[in-house]
């Protein structure tokens, strides 16, 4: 099913208003034409009646009007004919303008080869007096009057449309302000939108959005509480099982089944820890966690100390190769999660007696934390896949869950950092750069 293209409400209003104005202009011309024609008929009919009465009052002699078919006549041009009842030759007209004898004075219409005529007939004792005028003359006059009324309308129409566009834009400005307020919010900001200054038409939408924010906030609180409860309920029994397993392995060090079970428990404990860490990243609210001024070297050293036991167990040379005194205003938990999980991942996939170097330096107004190892590395075409959850490249090398880099990616997104993967030029393994804006 094809997606519909979004339509601008402002453009729609201006377009429909313009079309409506054009239609109203056409109706105005039609109404003006009909009114002008009616007024013209009244005025010219009165003029024709007066002229016929004046002719009758002066005892007229027979008169035959002269009409030129190729001439353009105006509203002041009237044709007067006076003919006698008893003389048939006087009842003839070259252009057939005469009407048969009538007994009652009034207005009559008749057709000729030159079109439709309006005629006022005044019968007397001896003569019939008639004053005639072409219907088309009146129609042209009414059309000219209507056109003269339309010209000012057309002249003022662009100005009216411009003013209307300004009024519509002004009226819809609260919508733009509402959009700007929502766009400026952080992704997890769920504070109430204040309805002050917004028109009544937008208030129902604001109220519904505030209710939605309340429901989302409540849901996130419930999710965080669930994660906290799950962390307690899962970690405690697994830790107890690990302690019991160490006791059993101490008593039966050569028992292969116990060794396999111990590895399984270690993997389960690691998986639970990673899942809870990832869930915390998903459910955390950055806006509620305060930022701190942190030294990158201090955070890196702290994470290295926490993982030094794992590195020594594999005789890995883990050290801070290069470091500058760089400080960031960021969230402690997210920064610690990034460095810790990258180091943990490097230790897992670096072989025994390998090397892991950590470098901290500044480049192009950016702070960079670089972690490289002497492990097997990752093919460049897999860089887009390793950030996916549960995706693992080297399944056989180390116990893992495939969540470490997903946690790193989530934490980096939260604090606005960028990840860059490559091959270490000096050690040959994977090189990860975390780029922060200073």
Secondary structure, DSSP 8 states (H G I E B T S, - for coil): --------HHHHHHHHHHHHHHHHHHHHHHHHHHHHHHHHHHHHHHHHHHHHHHHHHTT---B-----TTS---TT--EEEEEESS-GGGG--TT-------SS-EEEEEEETTEEEEEEEEE-SSEEEEEEEEHHHHHHHHHHHHHHHHHHHHHHHHHHHHHHHHHHHHHTHHHHHHHHHHHTS-TT-------TT--HHHHHHHHHHHHHHHHHHHHHHHHHHHHHHHHHHHHHHHHHHHHHHHHHHHH-TT-HHHHHHHHHHHHHHHHHHHHHHHHHHHH--GGGS--EEEEHHHHHHHHHHHHHHHHHHTT-EEEEEEE---EEEE-HHHHHHHHHHHHHHHHHHS-TT-EEEEEEEEETTEEEEEEEESS----GGGTTTTTSTT--S-TTTS---S-HHHHHHHHHHHHT-EEEEEE-TTTSSEEEEEEEE-
